Amino acid sequence: MLIHTADLHIGAFSRSPLSSASLYALERIAEYVLTEGAEVLVIAGDLFETPRLENYEHITRVARTFRRLAGEGVPIVAVPGSHDSSLRGRSLLDVFREAGLVNVPGFRLDQKGLTLHPLRVKSYVFYGLPGLRNSLEQTYLSEGKVFFEDTRDGGPRILVAHTSVKFAGYDPSTYAHRYGKISMGGNEILGRLPQIDYVALGHVHIPLPVSRRFTGNIAYPGAPVGRDANDVWETLALRKRGFNRRILAVEPGSGHAEVRSILDDFGVDVGVVRSGYTEPDELLREAEAVLKDLGADYKCLIVSLENVPPDKRPEVEKLFARLAAERGVWIHLRTRLAEPGKLTLDLRDELASIEELEAEAVRQAVEKLGLRIDPPRLLNLLNILGRERSPDVSKTVYVEQVVSDAMKVLEEMFRGEK
Ligand SMILES: [Mn+2]
């Protein structure tokens, strides 16, 4: 039996109370591996949030967990994900592979395509499809350029794949903003594979299929914790449906597998405050009332506020930032501003040029909306987004240039360089 997980994203939620939640999840998964008597732990990509992690305490805890499993005779098979992959072997996963703590099935990338090498671990034969930058692995798949090097080894064949596929009523194209633009059929991929008994997927953070037990040959376990507010929100949605985050216990048969969900909260509890804007004391009382009922180690609060007067938004942000810091809670604040349509500007006639007029309008809008942005920088961003394409520039080049220029400005804004 295998335990199948993916998308731990260790290193995500950095500098927040949630930053060690995925580590705790990994340690809990290791417990399950041992108590369930699994032969192999499969991690289908995105073990780490980035190829390089700087938090040595986190790296040490990962090493300790891996060594514990190794000591108990349980190997780990992992593939690089879109987040932690580095084709030149410069990722943290490569360090663990070199140390003998993780098995990574090999692959070769050349003009012919992507060739996957078999790797025998215990009674299984593993192939690994890495998640590549810009979902390049999907291009190889859809063009039929993924090849499986054959092996004489017997035993169930497992493909560990970090990619986006369509199956079980799930269409990744509707989640394109999160998982990349290309969608393709799961059966389409499976039809091309040499006899594969189970495809252990990673990349999509919601569990698919959402079933406690099923017979099948492909599944996303989903992320145990996730990496951002969308994932925390989905954790809440799953629980409302009587489900939860999970890992999979997989017993491969011939051409299919018996799969069982092991549901767990992984130490994360999520609460929601929905409210119209009121006085800060009242908002705090509402938040405290929800916090009081959160039981787990990692407390998450999603605060959704309507009708926030624009000039009050900085104050509300500070209020919840302080609460988060004081109470060791991860808080995600969504604010909807009150009557944004009523923004009126007072532009004097004597402004000589369009440039002066624009600058003054942006200055007033920033002030009235309570934005913490340097007006010239916002104007610069607006100009980039409104840039026209000249006929001698291709659409692709134009879009890439606009996005790249806008990202530069946005990065400066988020770094707080006013
Ligand atoms: Mn992921």
Residues whose N, C-alpha, C, O or C-beta is under 5 A from the ligand:
A	BS01	MN	D7 D46 H203
